[in-house]
Amino acid sequence: MRTVINVQFAVFAAIALTACALLAPLGRDDEARRAAKVTLAAYETTQQAILIYGRLPTCDPEAGAIRLCKDRAVWTKIKIVEAAATKAIAEATPVLNGAEADAGQLVAALMAIENVKDAVSDAQTKLKGDAS
Amino acid sequence: MSAAAVIALLGEVIANLPAAITTGQQVIQLVNDGYRQLSDAVGGREATPEEINALVAKIVANSAAIQAIA
């Protein structure tokens, strides 16, 4: 199971990186929306990985070894950056749909998604560390 | 790593999950949903504003589920 979660985190980080790069050339509206859809789908998939991680029991060194657990500090960080990213994405949606002019919402959303990616990477590192 | 390669790898992970792990039906469903979303997103179709809005709505719902976990 640890391997499965690690692989998931790795592929979700990779697709998120790819998707972020796709948003750079925002040419026509349809191109921008398609790139945005890939980015959002990647983020939505990352959320699935976060949900899986979040449903693991919390690590408790005093209670003894748990085969697979989530780090409390990492989980707290993930929740904070995830909430911020979802808020930023919601605020960027009218821009992506052409209903509002971009006043920095797209960059803010991408940066927020990047923060989630970093936090998920921390979780992955912890899982790997616990396994060794 | 290209999106197609990521999807192929993810598909392989899903296909090779040991039987003991698949008892977590909800977990598998979550992974399958993610796989379907990604496949759809890179499938080459144009994205409509309605699809973007639907995806954002799902992200907001997922976020609520994440925030609800202690």
N, CA and C atoms of all chains as a GROMACS GRO file, in nm:
protein
  606
    1MET      N    1   0.083  -0.120   0.000
    1MET     CA    2   0.000   0.000   0.000
    1MET      C    3   0.087   0.126   0.000
    2ARG      N    4   0.198   0.120   0.079
    2ARG     CA    5   0.288   0.235   0.081
    2ARG      C    6   0.343   0.262  -0.058
    3THR      N    7   0.378   0.155  -0.128
    3THR     CA    8   0.431   0.172  -0.263
    3THR      C    9   0.326   0.234  -0.354
    4VAL      N   10   0.204   0.188  -0.340
    4VAL     CA   11   0.095   0.242  -0.423
    4VAL      C   12   0.080   0.391  -0.399
    5ILE      N   13   0.077   0.432  -0.272
    5ILE     CA   14   0.060   0.574  -0.242
    5ILE      C   15   0.180   0.654  -0.291
    6ASN      N   16   0.299   0.599  -0.273
    6ASN     CA   17   0.418   0.669  -0.322
    6ASN      C   18   0.414   0.689  -0.473
    7VAL      N   19   0.375   0.585  -0.543
    7VAL     CA   20   0.366   0.595  -0.690
    7VAL      C   21   0.261   0.698  -0.728
    8GLN      N   22   0.148   0.696  -0.656
    8GLN     CA   23   0.042   0.793  -0.685
    8GLN      C   24   0.093   0.935  -0.665
    9PHE      N   25   0.159   0.959  -0.552
    9PHE     CA   26   0.211   1.093  -0.526
    9PHE      C   27   0.307   1.133  -0.637
   10ALA      N   28   0.391   1.041  -0.678
   10ALA     CA   29   0.491   1.072  -0.779
   10ALA      C   30   0.425   1.107  -0.912
   11VAL      N   31   0.330   1.026  -0.954
   11VAL     CA   32   0.269   1.054  -1.085
   11VAL      C   33   0.182   1.179  -1.079
   12PHE      N   34   0.117   1.202  -0.964
   12PHE     CA   35   0.034   1.322  -0.954
   12PHE      C   36   0.121   1.447  -0.953
   13ALA      N   37   0.236   1.439  -0.890
   13ALA     CA   38   0.329   1.553  -0.892
   13ALA      C   39   0.377   1.577  -1.034
   14ALA      N   40   0.404   1.470  -1.105
   14ALA     CA   41   0.453   1.484  -1.243
   14ALA      C   42   0.347   1.545  -1.332
   15ILE      N   43   0.225   1.497  -1.320
   15ILE     CA   44   0.119   1.551  -1.406
   15ILE      C   45   0.087   1.695  -1.368
   16ALA      N   46   0.098   1.727  -1.241
   16ALA     CA   47   0.071   1.865  -1.199
   16ALA      C   48   0.175   1.959  -1.259
   17LEU      N   49   0.299   1.912  -1.259
   17LEU     CA   50   0.406   1.992  -1.317
   17LEU      C   51   0.382   2.013  -1.466
   18THR      N   52   0.346   1.904  -1.534
   18THR     CA   53   0.317   1.911  -1.677
   18THR      C   54   0.202   2.007  -1.703
   19ALA      N   55   0.099   1.996  -1.621
   19ALA     CA   56  -0.019   2.078  -1.641
   19ALA      C   57   0.011   2.225  -1.618
   20CYS      N   58   0.091   2.255  -1.517
   20CYS     CA   59   0.127   2.394  -1.491
   20CYS      C   60   0.200   2.453  -1.610
   21ALA      N   61   0.288   2.375  -1.670
   21ALA     CA   62   0.363   2.422  -1.785
   21ALA      C   63   0.268   2.450  -1.902
   22LEU      N   64   0.162   2.371  -1.910
   22LEU     CA   65   0.066   2.388  -2.019
   22LEU      C   66  -0.006   2.521  -2.012
   23LEU      N   67  -0.020   2.577  -1.894
   23LEU     CA   68  -0.095   2.700  -1.880
   23LEU      C   69  -0.017   2.823  -1.928
   24ALA      N   70   0.112   2.806  -1.947
   24ALA     CA   71   0.194   2.921  -1.984
   24ALA      C   72   0.151   2.987  -2.115
   25PRO      N   73   0.137   2.911  -2.226
   25PRO     CA   74   0.098   2.977  -2.350
   25PRO      C   75  -0.053   2.989  -2.364
   26LEU      N   76  -0.110   3.093  -2.306
   26LEU     CA   77  -0.255   3.111  -2.316
   26LEU      C   78  -0.286   3.192  -2.441
   27GLY      N   79  -0.312   3.123  -2.550
   27GLY     CA   80  -0.341   3.189  -2.675
   27GLY      C   81  -0.489   3.214  -2.692
   28ARG      N   82  -0.556   3.128  -2.767
   28ARG     CA   83  -0.699   3.144  -2.787
   28ARG      C   84  -0.775   3.095  -2.664
   29ASP      N   85  -0.901   3.139  -2.656
   29ASP     CA   86  -0.981   3.102  -2.540
   29ASP      C   87  -0.997   2.951  -2.528
   30ASP      N   88  -1.021   2.884  -2.644
   30ASP     CA   89  -1.042   2.739  -2.635
   30ASP      C   90  -0.915   2.667  -2.593
   31GLU      N   91  -0.801   2.718  -2.641
   31GLU     CA   92  -0.673   2.658  -2.599
   31GLU      C   93  -0.651   2.678  -2.450
   32ALA      N   94  -0.682   2.798  -2.406
   32ALA     CA   95  -0.663   2.829  -2.264
   32ALA      C   96  -0.753   2.741  -2.178
   33ARG      N   97  -0.876   2.724  -2.224
   33ARG     CA   98  -0.970   2.641  -2.145
   33ARG      C   99  -0.925   2.496  -2.143
   34ARG      N  100  -0.875   2.446  -2.255
   34ARG     CA  101  -0.830   2.307  -2.258
   34ARG      C  102  -0.710   2.290  -2.165
   35ALA      N  103  -0.615   2.385  -2.172
   35ALA     CA  104  -0.499   2.378  -2.082
   35ALA      C  105  -0.545   2.387  -1.936
   36ALA      N  106  -0.641   2.474  -1.913
   36ALA     CA  107  -0.692   2.488  -1.776
   36ALA      C  108  -0.760   2.360  -1.731
   37LYS      N  109  -0.831   2.295  -1.823
   37LYS     CA  110  -0.899   2.171  -1.787
   37LYS      C  111  -0.799   2.064  -1.745
   38VAL      N  112  -0.688   2.056  -1.820
   38VAL     CA  113  -0.585   1.958  -1.783
   38VAL      C  114  -0.529   1.991  -1.645
   39THR      N  115  -0.502   2.120  -1.623
   39THR     CA  116  -0.448   2.162  -1.493
   39THR      C  117  -0.545   2.129  -1.381
   40LEU      N  118  -0.671   2.161  -1.403
   40LEU     CA  119  -0.770   2.137  -1.298
   40LEU      C  120  -0.792   1.988  -1.277
   41ALA      N  121  -0.792   1.912  -1.385
   41ALA     CA  122  -0.808   1.766  -1.371
   41ALA      C  123  -0.691   1.707  -1.294
   42ALA      N  124  -0.571   1.759  -1.323
   42ALA     CA  125  -0.453   1.713  -1.249
   42ALA      C  126  -0.466   1.747  -1.102
   43TYR      N  127  -0.514   1.867  -1.075
   43TYR     CA  128  -0.529   1.907  -0.935
   43TYR      C  129  -0.637   1.822  -0.867
   44GLU      N  130  -0.744   1.797  -0.941
   44GLU     CA  131  -0.852   1.714  -0.884
   44GLU      C  132  -0.799   1.575  -0.852
   45THR      N  133  -0.714   1.524  -0.938
   45THR     CA  134  -0.654   1.393  -0.914
   45THR      C  135  -0.560   1.399  -0.793
   46THR      N  136  -0.488   1.508  -0.782
   46THR     CA  137  -0.402   1.526  -0.664
   46THR      C  138  -0.486   1.524  -0.536
   47GLN      N  139  -0.604   1.586  -0.545
   47GLN     CA  140  -0.692   1.584  -0.428
   47GLN      C  141  -0.730   1.441  -0.390
   48GLN      N  142  -0.747   1.355  -0.492
   48GLN     CA  143  -0.780   1.215  -0.461
   48GLN      C  144  -0.666   1.151  -0.382
   49ALA      N  145  -0.542   1.183  -0.422
   49ALA     CA  146  -0.427   1.129  -0.348
   49ALA      C  147  -0.424   1.185  -0.206
   50ILE      N  148  -0.458   1.312  -0.194
   50ILE     CA  149  -0.461   1.374  -0.061
   50ILE      C  150  -0.567   1.308   0.026
   51LEU      N  151  -0.682   1.279  -0.032
   51LEU     CA  152  -0.788   1.211   0.042
   51LEU      C  153  -0.742   1.074   0.091
   52ILE      N  154  -0.672   1.003   0.004
   52ILE     CA  155  -0.621   0.871   0.043
   52ILE      C  156  -0.522   0.887   0.159
   53TYR      N  157  -0.432   0.982   0.146
   53TYR     CA  158  -0.333   1.005   0.252
   53TYR      C  159  -0.403   1.047   0.381
   54GLY      N  160  -0.500   1.136   0.368
   54GLY     CA  161  -0.569   1.187   0.487
   54GLY      C  162  -0.646   1.081   0.563
   55ARG      N  163  -0.687   0.976   0.495
   55ARG     CA  164  -0.764   0.870   0.560
   55ARG      C  165  -0.675   0.766   0.628
   56LEU      N  166  -0.544   0.781   0.612
   56LEU     CA  167  -0.454   0.694   0.688
   56LEU      C  168  -0.460   0.734   0.835
   57PRO      N  169  -0.433   0.641   0.927
   57PRO     CA  170  -0.426   0.678   1.068
   57PRO      C  171  -0.310   0.773   1.091
   58THR      N  172  -0.325   0.861   1.190
   58THR     CA  173  -0.217   0.954   1.223
   58THR      C  174  -0.104   0.880   1.294
   59CYS      N  175   0.020   0.911   1.254
   59CYS     CA  176   0.135   0.846   1.317
   59CYS      C  177   0.140   0.882   1.465
   60ASP      N  178   0.170   0.784   1.548
   60ASP     CA  179   0.180   0.805   1.693
   60ASP      C  180   0.299   0.722   1.743
   61PRO      N  181   0.416   0.786   1.756
   61PRO     CA  182   0.536   0.712   1.797
   61PRO      C  183   0.520   0.642   1.931
   62GLU      N  184   0.443   0.703   2.022
   62GLU     CA  185   0.428   0.645   2.155
   62GLU      C  186   0.343   0.519   2.153
   63ALA      N  187   0.257   0.510   2.055
   63ALA     CA  188   0.168   0.394   2.048
   63ALA      C  189   0.234   0.275   1.978
   64GLY      N  190   0.355   0.297   1.929
   64GLY     CA  191   0.424   0.190   1.859
   64GLY      C  192   0.412   0.207   1.709
   65ALA      N  193   0.472   0.116   1.639
   65ALA     CA  194   0.479   0.127   1.494
   65ALA      C  195   0.343   0.100   1.429
   66ILE      N  196   0.303   0.192   1.344
   66ILE     CA  197   0.186   0.170   1.260
   66ILE      C  198   0.238   0.148   1.119
   67ARG      N  199   0.185   0.047   1.054
   67ARG     CA  200   0.242   0.007   0.924
   67ARG      C  201   0.241   0.123   0.824
   68LEU      N  202   0.134   0.197   0.822
   68LEU     CA  203   0.122   0.308   0.728
   68LEU      C  204   0.042   0.418   0.796
   69CYS      N  205   0.098   0.537   0.805
   69CYS     CA  206   0.030   0.644   0.878
   69CYS      C  207   0.064   0.779   0.816
   70LYS      N  208  -0.017   0.880   0.851
   70LYS     CA  209   0.010   1.015   0.802
   70LYS      C  210   0.074   1.098   0.912
   71ASP      N  211   0.168   1.182   0.870
   71ASP     CA  212   0.238   1.270   0.962
   71ASP      C  213   0.146   1.388   0.997
   72ARG      N  214   0.129   1.412   1.128
   72ARG     CA  215   0.033   1.515   1.170
   72ARG      C  216   0.070   1.653   1.116
   73ALA      N  217   0.198   1.689   1.126
   73ALA     CA  218   0.242   1.822   1.082
   73ALA      C  219   0.226   1.838   0.930
   74VAL      N  220   0.262   1.734   0.858
   74VAL     CA  221   0.250   1.740   0.712
   74VAL      C  222   0.103   1.751   0.672
   75TRP      N  223   0.019   1.674   0.742
   75TRP     CA  224  -0.125   1.677   0.710
   75TRP      C  225  -0.184   1.816   0.737
   76THR      N  226  -0.142   1.876   0.846
   76THR     CA  227  -0.191   2.011   0.878
   76THR      C  228  -0.152   2.109   0.768
   77LYS      N  229  -0.027   2.098   0.722
   77LYS     CA  230   0.021   2.186   0.614
   77LYS      C  231  -0.057   2.161   0.486
   78ILE      N  232  -0.080   2.034   0.454
   78ILE     CA  233  -0.154   2.001   0.332
   78ILE      C  234  -0.292   2.063   0.335
   79LYS      N  235  -0.358   2.053   0.451
   79LYS     CA  236  -0.494   2.108   0.460
   79LYS      C  237  -0.494   2.260   0.438
   80ILE      N  238  -0.394   2.326   0.492
   80ILE     CA  239  -0.388   2.473   0.479
   80ILE      C  240  -0.365   2.513   0.332
   81VAL      N  241  -0.265   2.452   0.269
   81VAL     CA  242  -0.234   2.492   0.131
   81VAL      C  243  -0.341   2.444   0.034
   82GLU      N  244  -0.405   2.332   0.067
   82GLU     CA  245  -0.511   2.281  -0.020
   82GLU      C  246  -0.630   2.377  -0.018
   83ALA      N  247  -0.666   2.424   0.100
   83ALA     CA  248  -0.779   2.518   0.110
   83ALA      C  249  -0.748   2.646   0.033
   84ALA      N  250  -0.624   2.692   0.045
   84ALA     CA  251  -0.585   2.814  -0.026
   84ALA      C  252  -0.589   2.794  -0.177
   85ALA      N  253  -0.545   2.675  -0.222
   85ALA     CA  254  -0.544   2.648  -0.366
   85ALA      C  255  -0.686   2.641  -0.422
   86THR      N  256  -0.773   2.575  -0.349
   86THR     CA  257  -0.912   2.564  -0.397
   86THR      C  258  -0.977   2.702  -0.404
   87LYS      N  259  -0.947   2.786  -0.306
   87LYS     CA  260  -1.000   2.924  -0.307
   87LYS      C  261  -0.945   2.999  -0.429
   88ALA      N  262  -0.815   2.983  -0.454
   88ALA     CA  263  -0.753   3.052  -0.567
   88ALA      C  264  -0.809   3.003  -0.700
   89ILE      N  265  -0.832   2.872  -0.708
   89ILE     CA  266  -0.889   2.815  -0.832
   89ILE      C  267  -1.029   2.869  -0.856
   90ALA      N  268  -1.107   2.875  -0.749
   90ALA     CA  269  -1.244   2.928  -0.763
   90ALA      C  270  -1.241   3.073  -0.809
   91GLU      N  271  -1.146   3.149  -0.758
   91GLU     CA  272  -1.136   3.289  -0.797
   91GLU      C  273  -1.085   3.305  -0.940
   92ALA      N  274  -1.009   3.207  -0.989
   92ALA     CA  275  -0.956   3.214  -1.125
   92ALA      C  276  -1.054   3.163  -1.230
   93THR      N  277  -1.156   3.092  -1.186
   93THR     CA  278  -1.249   3.028  -1.280
   93THR      C  279  -1.317   3.129  -1.375
   94PRO      N  280  -1.368   3.243  -1.326
   94PRO     CA  281  -1.428   3.338  -1.420
   94PRO      C  282  -1.329   3.389  -1.524
   95VAL      N  283  -1.203   3.398  -1.488
   95VAL     CA  284  -1.100   3.441  -1.584
   95VAL      C  285  -1.082   3.334  -1.691
   96LEU      N  286  -1.075   3.208  -1.645
   96LEU     CA  287  -1.057   3.097  -1.739
   96LEU      C  288  -1.174   3.089  -1.836
   97ASN      N  289  -1.292   3.123  -1.788
   97ASN     CA  290  -1.411   3.115  -1.873
   97ASN      C  291  -1.436   3.243  -1.952
   98GLY      N  292  -1.344   3.339  -1.940
   98GLY     CA  293  -1.356   3.462  -2.018
   98GLY      C  294  -1.458   3.560  -1.965
   99ALA      N  295  -1.506   3.537  -1.845
   99ALA     CA  296  -1.608   3.625  -1.788
   99ALA      C  297  -1.546   3.745  -1.716
  100GLU      N  298  -1.418   3.733  -1.681
  100GLU     CA  299  -1.349   3.842  -1.612
  100GLU      C  300  -1.209   3.859  -1.670
  101ALA      N  301  -1.156   3.979  -1.658
  101ALA     CA  302  -1.018   4.002  -1.699
  101ALA      C  303  -0.922   3.948  -1.593
  102ASP      N  304  -0.806   3.908  -1.639
  102ASP     CA  305  -0.707   3.853  -1.546
  102ASP      C  306  -0.641   3.965  -1.468
  103ALA      N  307  -0.656   3.960  -1.339
  103ALA     CA  308  -0.588   4.057  -1.252
  103ALA      C  309  -0.493   3.983  -1.158
  104GLY      N  310  -0.432   3.879  -1.212
  104GLY     CA  311  -0.337   3.801  -1.132
  104GLY      C  312  -0.394   3.673  -1.076
  105GLN      N  313  -0.522   3.644  -1.109
  105GLN     CA  314  -0.585   3.524  -1.053
  105GLN      C  315  -0.519   3.395  -1.103
  106LEU      N  316  -0.480   3.395  -1.232
  106LEU     CA  317  -0.423   3.272  -1.287
  106LEU      C  318  -0.289   3.238  -1.222
  107VAL      N  319  -0.204   3.339  -1.210
  107VAL     CA  320  -0.074   3.315  -1.146
  107VAL      C  321  -0.093   3.275  -1.000
  108ALA      N  322  -0.188   3.340  -0.934
  108ALA     CA  323  -0.213   3.306  -0.793
  108ALA      C  324  -0.258   3.161  -0.780
  109ALA      N  325  -0.343   3.117  -0.872
  109ALA     CA  326  -0.391   2.979  -0.867
  109ALA      C  327  -0.277   2.881  -0.892
  110LEU      N  328  -0.194   2.912  -0.991
  110LEU     CA  329  -0.081   2.823  -1.022
  110LEU      C  330   0.017   2.815  -0.905
  111MET      N  331   0.041   2.929  -0.842
  111MET     CA  332   0.134   2.929  -0.726
  111MET      C  333   0.074   2.849  -0.611
  112ALA      N  334  -0.056   2.863  -0.593
  112ALA     CA  335  -0.121   2.789  -0.484
  112ALA      C  336  -0.116   2.639  -0.511
  113ILE      N  337  -0.137   2.601  -0.637
  113ILE     CA  338  -0.127   2.459  -0.674
  113ILE      C  339   0.015   2.408  -0.652
  114GLU      N  340   0.111   2.493  -0.683
  114GLU     CA  341   0.252   2.455  -0.662
  114GLU      C  342   0.279   2.429  -0.513
  115ASN      N  343   0.219   2.510  -0.427
  115ASN     CA  344   0.236   2.489  -0.282
  115ASN      C  345   0.179   2.355  -0.239
  116VAL      N  346   0.066   2.317  -0.299
  116VAL     CA  347   0.007   2.186  -0.267
  116VAL      C  348   0.101   2.076  -0.313
  117LYS      N  349   0.156   2.094  -0.432
  117LYS     CA  350   0.249   1.993  -0.484
  117LYS      C  351   0.368   1.975  -0.388
  118ASP      N  352   0.418   2.086  -0.337
  118ASP     CA  353   0.531   2.078  -0.243
  118ASP      C  354   0.492   2.004  -0.116
  119ALA      N  355   0.372   2.034  -0.066
  119ALA     CA  356   0.327   1.969   0.058
  119ALA      C  357   0.306   1.820   0.037
  120VAL      N  358   0.251   1.785  -0.080
  120VAL     CA  359   0.232   1.643  -0.111
  120VAL      C  360   0.368   1.574  -0.124
  121SER      N  361   0.464   1.647  -0.178
  121SER     CA  362   0.599   1.593  -0.188
  121SER      C  363   0.657   1.566  -0.049
  122ASP      N  364   0.628   1.655   0.046
  122ASP     CA  365   0.672   1.634   0.184
  122ASP      C  366   0.612   1.505   0.240
  123ALA      N  367   0.484   1.486   0.211
  123ALA     CA  368   0.416   1.364   0.260
  123ALA      C  369   0.480   1.240   0.200
  124GLN      N  370   0.512   1.250   0.073
  124GLN     CA  371   0.576   1.136   0.006
  124GLN      C  372   0.712   1.107   0.068
  125THR      N  373   0.786   1.213   0.095
  125THR     CA  374   0.920   1.196   0.158
  125THR      C  375   0.906   1.129   0.294
  126LYS      N  376   0.807   1.173   0.372
  126LYS     CA  377   0.785   1.113   0.504
  126LYS      C  378   0.750   0.966   0.492
  127LEU      N  379   0.666   0.934   0.395
  127LEU     CA  380   0.628   0.794   0.377
  127LEU      C  381   0.749   0.710   0.342
  128LYS      N  382   0.833   0.764   0.256
  128LYS     CA  383   0.954   0.690   0.217
  128LYS      C  384   1.046   0.675   0.338
  129GLY      N  385   1.058   0.785   0.418
  129GLY     CA  386   1.143   0.780   0.535
  129GLY      C  387   1.096   0.678   0.636
  130ASP      N  388   0.964   0.671   0.654
  130ASP     CA  389   0.908   0.575   0.749
  130ASP      C  390   0.933   0.432   0.705
  131ALA      N  391   0.944   0.415   0.573
  131ALA     CA  392   0.961   0.279   0.521
  131ALA      C  393   1.103   0.229   0.539
  132SER      N  394   1.199   0.323   0.552
  132SER     CA  395   1.339   0.281   0.560
  132SER      C  396   1.379   0.249   0.703
  133MET      N  397   0.807   1.368  -1.791
  133MET     CA  398   0.709   1.262  -1.815
  133MET      C  399   0.583   1.324  -1.879
  134SER      N  400   0.539   1.269  -1.990
  134SER     CA  401   0.423   1.325  -2.058
  134SER      C  402   0.296   1.284  -1.986
  135ALA      N  403   0.188   1.356  -2.016
  135ALA     CA  404   0.060   1.322  -1.955
  135ALA      C  405   0.018   1.180  -1.992
  136ALA      N  406   0.043   1.144  -2.118
  136ALA     CA  407   0.006   1.008  -2.161
  136ALA      C  408   0.084   0.903  -2.083
  137ALA      N  409   0.211   0.930  -2.058
  137ALA     CA  410   0.292   0.835  -1.982
  137ALA      C  411   0.243   0.824  -1.839
  138VAL      N  412   0.204   0.938  -1.784
  138VAL     CA  413   0.152   0.938  -1.646
  138VAL      C  414   0.026   0.854  -1.639
  139ILE      N  415  -0.062   0.874  -1.735
  139ILE     CA  416  -0.187   0.798  -1.736
  139ILE      C  417  -0.160   0.649  -1.753
  140ALA      N  418  -0.067   0.616  -1.840
  140ALA     CA  419  -0.032   0.475  -1.860
  140ALA      C  420   0.020   0.414  -1.730
  141LEU      N  421   0.104   0.490  -1.662
  141LEU     CA  422   0.162   0.441  -1.537
  141LEU      C  423   0.053   0.426  -1.430
  142LEU      N  424  -0.033   0.527  -1.423
  142LEU     CA  425  -0.141   0.521  -1.325
  142LEU      C  426  -0.232   0.403  -1.353
  143GLY      N  427  -0.261   0.380  -1.480
  143GLY     CA  428  -0.344   0.266  -1.517
  143GLY      C  429  -0.281   0.135  -1.476
  144GLU      N  430  -0.150   0.129  -1.491
  144GLU     CA  431  -0.078   0.008  -1.453
  144GLU      C  432  -0.085  -0.014  -1.302
  145VAL      N  433  -0.072   0.096  -1.229
  145VAL     CA  434  -0.081   0.086  -1.082
  145VAL      C  435  -0.218   0.032  -1.042
  146ILE      N  436  -0.320   0.088  -1.104
  146ILE     CA  437  -0.456   0.045  -1.070
  146ILE      C  438  -0.476  -0.102  -1.105
  147ALA      N  439  -0.428  -0.140  -1.224
  147ALA     CA  440  -0.449  -0.278  -1.271
  147ALA      C  441  -0.376  -0.380  -1.185
  148ASN      N  442  -0.264  -0.338  -1.126
  148ASN     CA  443  -0.182  -0.434  -1.052
  148ASN      C  444  -0.198  -0.426  -0.901
  149LEU      N  445  -0.300  -0.356  -0.855
  149LEU     CA  446  -0.323  -0.351  -0.711
  149LEU      C  447  -0.352  -0.492  -0.659
  150PRO      N  448  -0.280  -0.535  -0.557
  150PRO     CA  449  -0.307  -0.668  -0.502
  150PRO      C  450  -0.449  -0.678  -0.448
  151ALA      N  451  -0.502  -0.798  -0.449
  151ALA     CA  452  -0.640  -0.819  -0.407
  151ALA      C  453  -0.663  -0.771  -0.264
  152ALA      N  454  -0.564  -0.787  -0.179
  152ALA     CA  455  -0.580  -0.747  -0.039
  152ALA      C  456  -0.607  -0.598  -0.025
  153ILE      N  457  -0.554  -0.520  -0.118
  153ILE     CA  458  -0.570  -0.375  -0.109
  153ILE      C  459  -0.704  -0.332  -0.168
  154THR      N  460  -0.752  -0.406  -0.266
  154THR     CA  461  -0.875  -0.364  -0.332
  154THR      C  462  -0.997  -0.378  -0.242
  155THR      N  463  -0.981  -0.434  -0.124
  155THR     CA  464  -1.094  -0.435  -0.031
  155THR      C  465  -1.130  -0.293   0.011
  156GLY      N  466  -1.038  -0.201   0.000
  156GLY     CA  467  -1.070  -0.060   0.025
  156GLY      C  468  -1.140  -0.004  -0.098
  157GLN      N  469  -1.265  -0.046  -0.116
  157GLN     CA  470  -1.338  -0.011  -0.238
  157GLN      C  471  -1.344   0.140  -0.261
  158GLN      N  472  -1.358   0.212  -0.151
  158GLN     CA  473  -1.370   0.357  -0.165
  158GLN      C  474  -1.240   0.416  -0.219
  159VAL      N  475  -1.129   0.363  -0.172
  159VAL     CA  476  -0.999   0.413  -0.219
  159VAL      C  477  -0.983   0.386  -0.368
  160ILE      N  478  -1.019   0.266  -0.407
  160ILE     CA  479  -1.007   0.230  -0.549
  160ILE      C  480  -1.097   0.318  -0.634
  161GLN      N  481  -1.216   0.346  -0.583
  161GLN     CA  482  -1.308   0.430  -0.658
  161GLN      C  483  -1.249   0.570  -0.677
  162LEU      N  484  -1.185   0.619  -0.571
  162LEU     CA  485  -1.122   0.751  -0.581
  162LEU      C  486  -1.014   0.752  -0.689
  163VAL      N  487  -0.933   0.649  -0.689
  163VAL     CA  488  -0.826   0.641  -0.789
  163VAL      C  489  -0.884   0.630  -0.929
  164ASN      N  490  -0.986   0.546  -0.943
  164ASN     CA  491  -1.048   0.530  -1.074
  164ASN      C  492  -1.108   0.660  -1.125
  165ASP      N  493  -1.170   0.734  -1.035
  165ASP     CA  494  -1.228   0.863  -1.074
  165ASP      C  495  -1.118   0.957  -1.124
  166GLY      N  496  -1.006   0.957  -1.053
  166GLY     CA  497  -0.894   1.042  -1.094
  166GLY      C  498  -0.840   1.002  -1.229
  167TYR      N  499  -0.829   0.874  -1.250
  167TYR     CA  500  -0.779   0.822  -1.378
  167TYR      C  501  -0.872   0.862  -1.492
  168ARG      N  502  -1.002   0.849  -1.468
  168ARG     CA  503  -1.099   0.885  -1.572
  168ARG      C  504  -1.092   1.034  -1.604
  169GLN      N  505  -1.080   1.115  -1.500
  169GLN     CA  506  -1.072   1.259  -1.520
  169GLN      C  507  -0.952   1.297  -1.604
  170LEU      N  508  -0.838   1.236  -1.571
  170LEU     CA  509  -0.716   1.268  -1.646
  170LEU      C  510  -0.725   1.222  -1.790
  171SER      N  511  -0.779   1.103  -1.810
  171SER     CA  512  -0.792   1.051  -1.946
  171SER      C  513  -0.880   1.143  -2.029
  172ASP      N  514  -0.987   1.189  -1.967
  172ASP     CA  515  -1.079   1.278  -2.037
  172ASP      C  516  -1.012   1.411  -2.069
  173ALA      N  517  -0.936   1.460  -1.973
  173ALA     CA  518  -0.876   1.593  -1.987
  173ALA      C  519  -0.773   1.599  -2.099
  174VAL      N  520  -0.700   1.492  -2.118
  174VAL     CA  521  -0.596   1.495  -2.221
  174VAL      C  522  -0.642   1.428  -2.349
  175GLY      N  523  -0.770   1.403  -2.359
  175GLY     CA  524  -0.823   1.329  -2.473
  175GLY      C  525  -0.832   1.409  -2.600
  176GLY      N  526  -0.805   1.537  -2.596
  176GLY     CA  527  -0.803   1.616  -2.718
  176GLY      C  528  -0.930   1.694  -2.746
  177ARG      N  529  -1.035   1.670  -2.669
  177ARG     CA  530  -1.158   1.747  -2.692
  177ARG      C  531  -1.141   1.889  -2.640
  178GLU      N  532  -1.218   1.980  -2.697
  178GLU     CA  533  -1.218   2.116  -2.644
  178GLU      C  534  -1.291   2.116  -2.511
  179ALA      N  535  -1.252   2.208  -2.425
  179ALA     CA  536  -1.318   2.219  -2.295
  179ALA      C  537  -1.415   2.337  -2.298
  180THR      N  538  -1.536   2.312  -2.257
  180THR     CA  539  -1.634   2.418  -2.253
  180THR      C  540  -1.631   2.486  -2.115
  181PRO      N  541  -1.684   2.608  -2.106
  181PRO     CA  542  -1.693   2.672  -1.974
  181PRO      C  543  -1.772   2.586  -1.875
  182GLU      N  544  -1.873   2.514  -1.926
  182GLU     CA  545  -1.952   2.428  -1.838
  182GLU      C  546  -1.867   2.316  -1.778
  183GLU      N  547  -1.777   2.261  -1.861
  183GLU     CA  548  -1.689   2.155  -1.810
  183GLU      C  549  -1.592   2.210  -1.705
  184ILE      N  550  -1.541   2.329  -1.732
  184ILE     CA  551  -1.451   2.392  -1.635
  184ILE      C  552  -1.526   2.415  -1.504
  185ASN      N  553  -1.648   2.466  -1.515
  185ASN     CA  554  -1.726   2.493  -1.394
  185ASN      C  555  -1.755   2.364  -1.318
  186ALA      N  556  -1.785   2.257  -1.390
  186ALA     CA  557  -1.814   2.128  -1.326
  186ALA      C  558  -1.690   2.075  -1.254
  187LEU      N  559  -1.575   2.092  -1.320
  187LEU     CA  560  -1.450   2.045  -1.259
  187LEU      C  561  -1.418   2.125  -1.132
  188VAL      N  562  -1.439   2.255  -1.141
  188VAL     CA  563  -1.414   2.340  -1.022
  188VAL      C  564  -1.510   2.303  -0.910
  189ALA      N  565  -1.634   2.273  -0.946
  189ALA     CA  566  -1.730   2.232  -0.842
  189ALA      C  567  -1.685   2.104  -0.773
  190LYS      N  568  -1.630   2.012  -0.851
  190LYS     CA  569  -1.580   1.888  -0.793
  190LYS      C  570  -1.460   1.914  -0.704
  191ILE      N  571  -1.373   2.006  -0.747
  191ILE     CA  572  -1.256   2.042  -0.666
  191ILE      C  573  -1.300   2.103  -0.534
  192VAL      N  574  -1.401   2.187  -0.540
  192VAL     CA  575  -1.452   2.249  -0.416
  192VAL      C  576  -1.510   2.142  -0.324
  193ALA      N  577  -1.583   2.046  -0.382
  193ALA     CA  578  -1.640   1.937  -0.301
  193ALA      C  579  -1.530   1.850  -0.240
  194ASN      N  580  -1.428   1.819  -0.321
  194ASN     CA  581  -1.315   1.741  -0.269
  194ASN      C  582  -1.247   1.815  -0.155
  195SER      N  583  -1.232   1.946  -0.173
  195SER     CA  584  -1.165   2.026  -0.070
  195SER      C  585  -1.243   2.018   0.061
  196ALA      N  586  -1.375   2.024   0.050
  196ALA     CA  587  -1.457   2.014   0.171
  196ALA      C  588  -1.434   1.879   0.240
  197ALA      N  589  -1.423   1.774   0.159
  197ALA     CA  590  -1.398   1.639   0.216
  197ALA      C  591  -1.261   1.634   0.283
  198ILE      N  592  -1.163   1.695   0.219
  198ILE     CA  593  -1.027   1.697   0.276
  198ILE      C  594  -1.026   1.773   0.408
  199GLN      N  595  -1.091   1.890   0.407
  199GLN     CA  596  -1.091   1.973   0.529
  199GLN      C  597  -1.166   1.905   0.643
  200ALA      N  598  -1.256   1.814   0.609
  200ALA     CA  599  -1.335   1.747   0.712
  200ALA      C  600  -1.256   1.637   0.784
  201ILE      N  601  -1.144   1.597   0.727
  201ILE     CA  602  -1.061   1.492   0.789
  201ILE      C  603  -0.973   1.555   0.896
  202ALA      N  604  -0.979   1.498   1.014
  202ALA     CA  605  -0.901   1.554   1.127
  202ALA      C  606  -0.752   1.527   1.108
   0.00000   0.00000   0.00000
